[in-house]
Amino acid sequence: MISRYDQRILMKNVSSLFSEQFEKRGVNFIKHYSTFSVPNDAFEKSKGIIMEFHVWGLGDRLYKLAEQSYGDRKTLVYNSII
């Protein structure tokens, strides 16, 4: 399984803002992963996505919603396998 941290940098934090926490833990620094940053072109790419909102109810199934949106569910499943 791919880790969500594979593309992130492991950072060493020695900031004086956390000196109290360092003392409580008996350490001089902490290591943490960098914050995920969204690529600049992500917004442009997402403009073409059509979002539909649905409140799940009794008897709802994903394949039923897919059939409503995309048509024949057998074709949808077959095309997603190829």
N, CA, C and O atoms as CSV, one atom per row, in Angstrom:
chain,resi,resn,atom,element,x,y,z
A,1,MET,N,N,0.843,-1.185,0.000
A,1,MET,CA,C,0.000,0.000,0.000
A,1,MET,C,C,0.884,1.244,0.000
A,1,MET,O,O,1.909,1.283,0.681
A,2,ILE,N,N,0.495,2.235,-0.748
A,2,ILE,CA,C,1.242,3.472,-0.843
A,2,ILE,C,C,0.961,4.335,0.388
A,2,ILE,O,O,-0.189,4.514,0.788
A,3,SER,N,N,2.022,4.858,0.973
A,3,SER,CA,C,1.869,5.709,2.147
A,3,SER,C,C,1.569,7.140,1.720
A,3,SER,O,O,2.108,7.622,0.724
A,4,ARG,N,N,0.720,7.808,2.463
A,4,ARG,CA,C,0.414,9.206,2.139
A,4,ARG,C,C,1.590,10.126,2.474
A,4,ARG,O,O,1.583,11.301,2.109
A,5,TYR,N,N,2.583,9.597,3.159
A,5,TYR,CA,C,3.744,10.399,3.538
A,5,TYR,C,C,4.926,10.238,2.590
A,5,TYR,O,O,5.950,10.893,2.781
A,6,ASP,N,N,4.814,9.380,1.566
A,6,ASP,CA,C,5.929,9.117,0.656
A,6,ASP,C,C,6.455,10.377,-0.027
A,6,ASP,O,O,7.661,10.508,-0.235
A,7,GLN,N,N,5.580,11.289,-0.372
A,7,GLN,CA,C,5.983,12.486,-1.104
A,7,GLN,C,C,6.273,13.680,-0.192
A,7,GLN,O,O,6.467,14.795,-0.676
A,8,ARG,N,N,6.304,13.455,1.111
A,8,ARG,CA,C,6.525,14.566,2.045
A,8,ARG,C,C,7.910,14.506,2.658
A,8,ARG,O,O,8.502,13.435,2.790
A,9,ILE,N,N,8.412,15.658,3.025
A,9,ILE,CA,C,9.739,15.774,3.613
A,9,ILE,C,C,9.628,15.645,5.129
A,9,ILE,O,O,8.730,16.225,5.739
A,10,LEU,N,N,10.541,14.882,5.738
A,10,LEU,CA,C,10.604,14.773,7.191
A,10,LEU,C,C,11.423,15.954,7.703
A,10,LEU,O,O,12.583,16.121,7.328
A,11,MET,N,N,10.816,16.768,8.559
A,11,MET,CA,C,11.454,18.001,9.017
A,11,MET,C,C,11.849,17.897,10.489
A,11,MET,O,O,11.214,17.184,11.265
A,12,LYS,N,N,12.880,18.601,10.850
A,12,LYS,CA,C,13.331,18.684,12.234
A,12,LYS,C,C,12.940,20.057,12.763
A,12,LYS,O,O,13.392,21.076,12.240
A,13,ASN,N,N,12.108,20.093,13.791
A,13,ASN,CA,C,11.600,21.347,14.335
A,13,ASN,C,C,12.341,21.679,15.624
A,13,ASN,O,O,12.271,20.941,16.607
A,14,VAL,N,N,13.053,22.803,15.600
A,14,VAL,CA,C,13.774,23.278,16.786
A,14,VAL,C,C,13.276,24.665,17.200
A,14,VAL,O,O,13.969,25.393,17.911
A,15,SER,N,N,12.091,25.017,16.757
A,15,SER,CA,C,11.542,26.352,17.003
A,15,SER,C,C,11.392,26.630,18.500
A,15,SER,O,O,10.983,25.765,19.274
A,16,SER,N,N,11.735,27.855,18.883
A,16,SER,CA,C,11.612,28.251,20.292
A,16,SER,C,C,10.152,28.345,20.727
A,16,SER,O,O,9.865,28.372,21.924
A,17,LEU,N,N,9.226,28.395,19.768
A,17,LEU,CA,C,7.799,28.411,20.103
A,17,LEU,C,C,7.388,27.155,20.872
A,17,LEU,O,O,6.443,27.173,21.661
A,18,PHE,N,N,8.119,26.065,20.622
A,18,PHE,CA,C,7.768,24.789,21.235
A,18,PHE,C,C,8.711,24.386,22.360
A,18,PHE,O,O,8.708,23.231,22.785
A,19,SER,N,N,9.511,25.318,22.842
A,19,SER,CA,C,10.508,24.983,23.867
A,19,SER,C,C,9.870,24.386,25.125
A,19,SER,O,O,10.452,23.505,25.757
A,20,GLU,N,N,8.694,24.859,25.482
A,20,GLU,CA,C,7.998,24.317,26.649
A,20,GLU,C,C,7.635,22.841,26.433
A,20,GLU,O,O,7.788,22.013,27.331
A,21,GLN,N,N,7.153,22.533,25.231
A,21,GLN,CA,C,6.814,21.147,24.895
A,21,GLN,C,C,8.067,20.267,24.877
A,21,GLN,O,O,8.036,19.122,25.328
A,22,PHE,N,N,9.164,20.810,24.354
A,22,PHE,CA,C,10.415,20.057,24.320
A,22,PHE,C,C,10.850,19.689,25.735
A,22,PHE,O,O,11.270,18.562,25.995
A,23,GLU,N,N,10.743,20.660,26.648
A,23,GLU,CA,C,11.138,20.419,28.040
A,23,GLU,C,C,10.261,19.349,28.674
A,23,GLU,O,O,10.768,18.467,29.367
A,24,LYS,N,N,8.942,19.414,28.444
A,24,LYS,CA,C,8.019,18.417,28.995
A,24,LYS,C,C,8.350,17.015,28.504
A,24,LYS,O,O,8.233,16.041,29.247
A,25,ARG,N,N,8.760,16.923,27.257
A,25,ARG,CA,C,9.067,15.622,26.653
A,25,ARG,C,C,10.511,15.185,26.875
A,25,ARG,O,O,10.869,14.035,26.622
A,26,GLY,N,N,11.336,16.120,27.352
A,26,GLY,CA,C,12.739,15.800,27.582
A,26,GLY,C,C,13.532,15.653,26.295
A,26,GLY,O,O,14.447,14.833,26.209
A,27,VAL,N,N,13.174,16.456,25.288
A,27,VAL,CA,C,13.872,16.416,23.993
A,27,VAL,C,C,14.275,17.828,23.581
A,27,VAL,O,O,13.785,18.811,24.135
A,28,ASN,N,N,15.172,17.916,22.604
A,28,ASN,CA,C,15.617,19.217,22.107
A,28,ASN,C,C,14.921,19.612,20.810
A,28,ASN,O,O,14.988,20.771,20.401
A,29,PHE,N,N,14.254,18.660,20.161
A,29,PHE,CA,C,13.570,18.905,18.892
A,29,PHE,C,C,12.521,17.821,18.671
A,29,PHE,O,O,12.494,16.805,19.364
A,30,ILE,N,N,11.660,18.066,17.687
A,30,ILE,CA,C,10.714,17.030,17.251
A,30,ILE,C,C,10.826,16.904,15.734
A,30,ILE,O,O,11.183,17.860,15.045
A,31,LYS,N,N,10.518,15.719,15.227
A,31,LYS,CA,C,10.507,15.496,13.787
A,31,LYS,C,C,9.053,15.343,13.356
A,31,LYS,O,O,8.264,14.666,14.016
A,32,HIS,N,N,8.718,15.970,12.261
A,32,HIS,CA,C,7.369,15.835,11.725
A,32,HIS,C,C,7.416,15.978,10.214
A,32,HIS,O,O,8.383,16.490,9.651
A,33,TYR,N,N,6.342,15.511,9.562
A,33,TYR,CA,C,6.264,15.601,8.111
A,33,TYR,C,C,5.795,16.986,7.689
A,33,TYR,O,O,5.015,17.635,8.387
A,34,SER,N,N,6.281,17.421,6.541
A,34,SER,CA,C,5.885,18.729,6.013
A,34,SER,C,C,4.406,18.732,5.665
A,34,SER,O,O,3.802,17.680,5.456
A,35,THR,N,N,3.839,19.906,5.607
A,35,THR,CA,C,2.434,20.073,5.260
A,35,THR,C,C,2.234,19.816,3.775
A,35,THR,O,O,3.036,20.244,2.945
A,36,PHE,N,N,1.156,19.111,3.450
A,36,PHE,CA,C,0.849,18.839,2.052
A,36,PHE,C,C,0.495,20.141,1.355
A,36,PHE,O,O,-0.270,20.948,1.882
A,37,SER,N,N,1.054,20.342,0.172
A,37,SER,CA,C,0.710,21.536,-0.589
A,37,SER,C,C,0.011,21.118,-1.881
A,37,SER,O,O,0.426,20.177,-2.556
A,38,VAL,N,N,-1.031,21.823,-2.197
A,38,VAL,CA,C,-1.808,21.542,-3.402
A,38,VAL,C,C,-1.091,22.191,-4.585
A,38,VAL,O,O,-0.727,23.365,-4.522
A,39,PRO,N,N,-0.887,21.428,-5.669
A,39,PRO,CA,C,-0.224,22.005,-6.846
A,39,PRO,C,C,-1.002,23.206,-7.393
A,39,PRO,O,O,-2.225,23.269,-7.268
A,40,ASN,N,N,-0.293,24.148,-7.991
A,40,ASN,CA,C,-0.910,25.378,-8.495
A,40,ASN,C,C,-1.972,25.125,-9.553
A,40,ASN,O,O,-2.946,25.873,-9.641
A,41,ASP,N,N,-1.802,24.093,-10.348
A,41,ASP,CA,C,-2.754,23.836,-11.430
A,41,ASP,C,C,-3.938,22.963,-11.009
A,41,ASP,O,O,-4.783,22.634,-11.842
A,42,ALA,N,N,-4.012,22.588,-9.744
A,42,ALA,CA,C,-5.089,21.706,-9.279
A,42,ALA,C,C,-6.466,22.357,-9.445
A,42,ALA,O,O,-7.433,21.686,-9.804
A,43,PHE,N,N,-6.549,23.660,-9.183
A,43,PHE,CA,C,-7.827,24.351,-9.316
A,43,PHE,C,C,-8.276,24.371,-10.771
A,43,PHE,O,O,-9.450,24.145,-11.064
A,44,GLU,N,N,-7.353,24.639,-11.675
A,44,GLU,CA,C,-7.687,24.668,-13.109
A,44,GLU,C,C,-8.182,23.310,-13.574
A,44,GLU,O,O,-9.145,23.226,-14.335
A,45,LYS,N,N,-7.533,22.250,-13.124
A,45,LYS,CA,C,-7.927,20.897,-13.516
A,45,LYS,C,C,-9.299,20.529,-12.971
A,45,LYS,O,O,-10.039,19.781,-13.610
A,46,SER,N,N,-9.646,21.046,-11.796
A,46,SER,CA,C,-10.908,20.676,-11.159
A,46,SER,C,C,-12.111,21.432,-11.714
A,46,SER,O,O,-13.249,21.098,-11.380
A,47,LYS,N,N,-11.887,22.437,-12.548
A,47,LYS,CA,C,-13.004,23.216,-13.089
A,47,LYS,C,C,-13.943,22.370,-13.936
A,47,LYS,O,O,-15.137,22.663,-14.002
A,48,GLY,N,N,-13.431,21.325,-14.587
A,48,GLY,CA,C,-14.247,20.493,-15.461
A,48,GLY,C,C,-15.022,19.410,-14.731
A,48,GLY,O,O,-15.815,18.703,-15.354
A,49,ILE,N,N,-14.818,19.261,-13.446
A,49,ILE,CA,C,-15.491,18.217,-12.675
A,49,ILE,C,C,-16.891,18.670,-12.302
A,49,ILE,O,O,-17.091,19.763,-11.773
A,50,ILE,N,N,-17.843,17.815,-12.586
A,50,ILE,CA,C,-19.239,18.099,-12.214
A,50,ILE,C,C,-19.523,17.343,-10.926
A,50,ILE,O,O,-19.382,16.121,-10.866
A,51,MET,N,N,-19.921,18.072,-9.910
A,51,MET,CA,C,-20.202,17.449,-8.620
A,51,MET,C,C,-21.702,17.353,-8.417
A,51,MET,O,O,-22.448,18.296,-8.682
A,52,GLU,N,N,-22.124,16.198,-7.942
A,52,GLU,CA,C,-23.518,15.992,-7.600
A,52,GLU,C,C,-23.580,15.599,-6.136
A,52,GLU,O,O,-22.818,14.743,-5.685
A,53,PHE,N,N,-24.471,16.213,-5.403
A,53,PHE,CA,C,-24.614,15.905,-3.990
A,53,PHE,C,C,-25.814,14.999,-3.799
A,53,PHE,O,O,-26.843,15.156,-4.455
A,54,HIS,N,N,-25.665,14.055,-2.894
A,54,HIS,CA,C,-26.731,13.089,-2.649
A,54,HIS,C,C,-26.774,12.766,-1.164
A,54,HIS,O,O,-25.735,12.498,-0.560
A,55,VAL,N,N,-27.938,12.788,-0.582
A,55,VAL,CA,C,-28.115,12.378,0.803
A,55,VAL,C,C,-28.505,10.908,0.774
A,55,VAL,O,O,-29.545,10.539,0.229
A,56,TRP,N,N,-27.661,10.077,1.365
A,56,TRP,CA,C,-27.902,8.636,1.353
A,56,TRP,C,C,-29.172,8.305,2.117
A,56,TRP,O,O,-29.438,8.854,3.186
A,57,GLY,N,N,-29.946,7.397,1.546
A,57,GLY,CA,C,-31.182,6.958,2.166
A,57,GLY,C,C,-31.274,5.442,2.166
A,57,GLY,O,O,-30.385,4.756,1.661
A,58,LEU,N,N,-32.333,4.935,2.723
A,58,LEU,CA,C,-32.560,3.497,2.795
A,58,LEU,C,C,-32.638,2.916,1.386
A,58,LEU,O,O,-33.412,3.400,0.560
A,59,GLY,N,N,-31.854,1.896,1.108
A,59,GLY,CA,C,-31.878,1.248,-0.199
A,59,GLY,C,C,-30.935,1.855,-1.223
A,59,GLY,O,O,-30.827,1.338,-2.335
A,60,ASP,N,N,-30.256,2.931,-0.880
A,60,ASP,CA,C,-29.302,3.533,-1.819
A,60,ASP,C,C,-28.096,2.622,-1.996
A,60,ASP,O,O,-27.600,2.028,-1.038
A,61,ARG,N,N,-27.642,2.523,-3.218
A,61,ARG,CA,C,-26.449,1.762,-3.541
A,61,ARG,C,C,-25.631,2.572,-4.541
A,61,ARG,O,O,-26.187,3.291,-5.371
A,62,LEU,N,N,-24.320,2.452,-4.456
A,62,LEU,CA,C,-23.455,3.204,-5.339
A,62,LEU,C,C,-23.715,2.843,-6.795
A,62,LEU,O,O,-23.712,3.723,-7.655
A,63,TYR,N,N,-23.940,1.571,-7.086
A,63,TYR,CA,C,-24.177,1.177,-8.477
A,63,TYR,C,C,-25.473,1.769,-9.019
A,63,TYR,O,O,-25.582,2.025,-10.218
A,64,LYS,N,N,-26.451,1.987,-8.149
A,64,LYS,CA,C,-27.700,2.614,-8.599
A,64,LYS,C,C,-27.462,4.082,-8.956
A,64,LYS,O,O,-27.972,4.576,-9.962
A,65,LEU,N,N,-26.692,4.765,-8.130
A,65,LEU,CA,C,-26.372,6.162,-8.417
A,65,LEU,C,C,-25.517,6.271,-9.681
A,65,LEU,O,O,-25.692,7.200,-10.470
A,66,ALA,N,N,-24.597,5.332,-9.873
A,66,ALA,CA,C,-23.767,5.328,-11.068
A,66,ALA,C,C,-24.626,5.128,-12.308
A,66,ALA,O,O,-24.389,5.759,-13.338
A,67,GLU,N,N,-25.610,4.263,-12.215
A,67,GLU,CA,C,-26.492,4.013,-13.352
A,67,GLU,C,C,-27.290,5.272,-13.710
A,67,GLU,O,O,-27.490,5.574,-14.887
A,68,GLN,N,N,-27.737,5.993,-12.697
A,68,GLN,CA,C,-28.476,7.239,-12.949
A,68,GLN,C,C,-27.581,8.272,-13.638
A,68,GLN,O,O,-28.032,8.996,-14.526
A,69,SER,N,N,-26.325,8.336,-13.229
A,69,SER,CA,C,-25.416,9.346,-13.769
A,69,SER,C,C,-24.797,8.964,-15.103
A,69,SER,O,O,-24.652,9.801,-15.994
A,70,TYR,N,N,-24.428,7.680,-15.236
A,70,TYR,CA,C,-23.643,7.267,-16.392
A,70,TYR,C,C,-24.379,6.344,-17.359
A,70,TYR,O,O,-23.877,6.068,-18.449
A,71,GLY,N,N,-25.544,5.872,-16.981
A,71,GLY,CA,C,-26.257,4.952,-17.864
A,71,GLY,C,C,-26.141,3.522,-17.385
A,71,GLY,O,O,-26.167,3.260,-16.182
A,72,ASP,N,N,-26.014,2.593,-18.324
A,72,ASP,CA,C,-25.984,1.161,-18.032
A,72,ASP,C,C,-24.836,0.806,-17.088
A,72,ASP,O,O,-23.672,1.043,-17.410
A,73,ARG,N,N,-25.157,0.243,-15.933
A,73,ARG,CA,C,-24.130,-0.062,-14.943
A,73,ARG,C,C,-23.202,-1.181,-15.396
A,73,ARG,O,O,-22.044,-1.214,-14.980
A,74,LYS,N,N,-23.680,-2.104,-16.242
A,74,LYS,CA,C,-22.820,-3.172,-16.740
A,74,LYS,C,C,-21.717,-2.597,-17.625
A,74,LYS,O,O,-20.564,-3.020,-17.548
A,75,THR,N,N,-22.076,-1.643,-18.454
A,75,THR,CA,C,-21.103,-0.981,-19.306
A,75,THR,C,C,-20.107,-0.208,-18.452
A,75,THR,O,O,-18.908,-0.206,-18.733
A,76,LEU,N,N,-20.602,0.442,-17.416
A,76,LEU,CA,C,-19.739,1.219,-16.526
A,76,LEU,C,C,-18.715,0.311,-15.872
A,76,LEU,O,O,-17.528,0.635,-15.866
A,77,VAL,N,N,-19.139,-0.812,-15.323
A,77,VAL,CA,C,-18.225,-1.747,-14.655
A,77,VAL,C,C,-17.248,-2.317,-15.670
A,77,VAL,O,O,-16.054,-2.409,-15.386
A,78,TYR,N,N,-17.729,-2.699,-16.843
A,78,TYR,CA,C,-16.867,-3.267,-17.867
A,78,TYR,C,C,-15.800,-2.262,-18.311
A,78,TYR,O,O,-14.633,-2.619,-18.465
A,79,ASN,N,N,-16.200,-1.026,-18.511
A,79,ASN,CA,C,-15.257,-0.003,-18.954
A,79,ASN,C,C,-14.231,0.336,-17.888
A,79,ASN,O,O,-13.095,0.686,-18.207
A,80,SER,N,N,-14.627,0.233,-16.609
A,80,SER,CA,C,-13.675,0.572,-15.553
A,80,SER,C,C,-12.648,-0.534,-15.360
A,80,SER,O,O,-11.573,-0.283,-14.816
A,81,ILE,N,N,-12.956,-1.754,-15.794
A,81,ILE,CA,C,-12.010,-2.860,-15.680
A,81,ILE,C,C,-10.951,-2.785,-16.767
A,81,ILE,O,O,-9.798,-3.156,-16.547
A,82,ILE,N,N,-11.342,-2.305,-17.939
A,82,ILE,CA,C,-10.427,-2.259,-19.082
A,82,ILE,C,C,-9.362,-1.245,-18.925
A,82,ILE,O,O,-8.518,-1.094,-19.809
